[in-house]
Amino acid sequence: MSKYLILIFQDDAVTQQADGESISAAYQEFMQRRNGSLLSGAALQPASTATSIRRHGSGGFTVTDGPFAESKETLGGYFLIEAADLDEALEIAKEVPAGVGVEVRRVRVVS
């Protein structure tokens, strides 16, 4: 079994409106249905709360408020899942009730 990260993208305006709300019924149903594959997951605060850190050539860092790129669609949360292969991971990801869409990436094993 491999681990995959499902990155959930949504409209940032929707994320800001949902702050403090409970988990939607659609997400609760998804999490119950796929409980055997879910390893963890979380919703993220709106992109406006992000802080970005970039290295610069002189060996230092630049710290700025906000995400790396300004966009209407932002990363709103994630699920870490376990699946037999990419096909199974994609089938699970298709069930995520995301607003805009999701991105699926296999977790690299580093030794």
Summary of the structure (lengths in Angstrom):
residues: 111
radius of gyration: 15.9
end to end distance: 17.1
largest distance: 50.1
contacts: 260
relative contact order: 0.35
helix: 25%
strand: 39%
